Amino acid sequence: MIPWLDAHSPFPDVSEALTTDAPGLLAAGADLSPQRLLAAYQRGIFPWFSEGQPILWWSTDPRMVLMTEHFRISDSLRKTLRKVDRSAATDGRWQVRFDSAFEQVMRACAAPRRDGPGTWISEEIIAGYTGLHKLGYAHSSELWLDGELVGGAYGVAIGRMFYGESMFARVSDGSKIALAYLVHFLRRQGVTMIDCQQETGHLASLGAAPISRARFLAHLRSSIALPQIKEWTPVSPVT
């Protein structure tokens, strides 16, 4: 039985997360206020639940992470990134921006996909993370084509730790381009690990791999103690 949290309940220790039935499930309830979300991320906990469910809090073991130095840029993606760079410097049809349309990125991530329904990102989730964005803790990487948002990714940044949340694409490689710019920026800022939360083949293809929760938490504790990143400006990941 997992504990039910009210507005004032602290999170249980992550060692109490379930190991069977729903491995990693730690607690339910509480809210998605920016303060609650920050408290969760600082402890290696994240919310994940479907429409109609209570808020569910997780701390998975193992934990899927992307070491920024291991991010894989395929030859085809590198070619596309160069095209985007050239366009940004000449005709401006393609542009990469950070934080110019955070909520719009979230809503695009929440929209139905070509191969299935929408994601778990509800209005409650959008409200919570836009609150974090206004406080400077949540950020978006955006790909624009002729003034239209066509790809993006968003996540949470605390100190020198980044927690990836979701991506979307409306053009081929749109999400990968936004992610490549984000990863390159984070690496230049001294961020060495991106939390990917759950293990998927797609993340593995980009260089992510699972590590133990103990190793993840040790890295998290040292990273969130570092200064917050102040300026978010995209820099080309290719030369």
Residue, then its C-alpha position, 0 to 999 in steps of 0.5 A: m500500500i502506498p501512502w496518500l499525500d495531502a497538501h502538507s505531507p512530505f514525500p516518503d523516502v524513495s527507498e519505500a517505492l514499490t518493487t513489484d506490481a508497479p515498480g517505482l511507484l512511491a505515493a499518490g495525492a497532493d498537488l502539482s504546485p511549483q513548490r511540490l514539483l520542486a520538492a519532488y525533483q530535488r528528491g529524484i521523484f516525478p509525477w506520472f499518471s493518466e487522465g482520471q487517476p490521482i496524482l501518482w509519484w514515482s522514483t524508478d530503479p533503475r533510472m534512465v539517464l542521458m549523459t550529455e557527452h554520450f548524446r548520439i547525433s547520426d550522420s543524417l541528423r548532423k546534415t539536417l542540423r547544418k541546414v538549420d544553421r545555414s538557414a538561421a544565418t541567411d534566410g531565417r526560415w529555420q530558427v531555434r529558440f529557447d523559452s519563447a513559447f513554453e506553454q505552446v511546447m507543452r500543449a504540442c507535446a500533449a496533443p494526439r500523436r499520429d500513431g495514438p492518442g494524446t499523452w498524459i500531459s493534462e491541464e493540471i500538468i500544464a498549469g504546474y509546469t508553466g508555474l515552474h517556468k515562470l519561476g525560472y525552473a522549467h525551459s523549452s527548446e523550440l524549432w521554428l519553420d517560417g514562424e511556425l512551431v514545428g518541434g520542441a522539448y521541455g524539462v526542469a532545471i535545478g542547479r546543474m541537473f536537467y530533467g527531460e519531460s517530453m518532446f514533439a515533432r511536426v516535421s521530420d527530426g523536429s524533436k531531435i533537432a530541438l533536443a540536440y540544441l538543448v543537450h549541447f547547451l546543457r553540456r556547455q553549462g556543465v550539465t553532465m546528466i539528463d534525467c529521462q525517467q523511464e526506459t524506452g528504445h527511442l531514448a536508448s537510440l539517442g545514447a541514454a542508458p539505465i543506471s541504479r537509483a543510488r547512483f542517480l541520487a548521488h549525482l542529483r544531490s551534487s548537481i542541484a547544489l550548483p548555481q542555477i543556469k542564468e542565460w538560456t541561449p541556443v548554440s549550434p551543436v555542429t560546426 
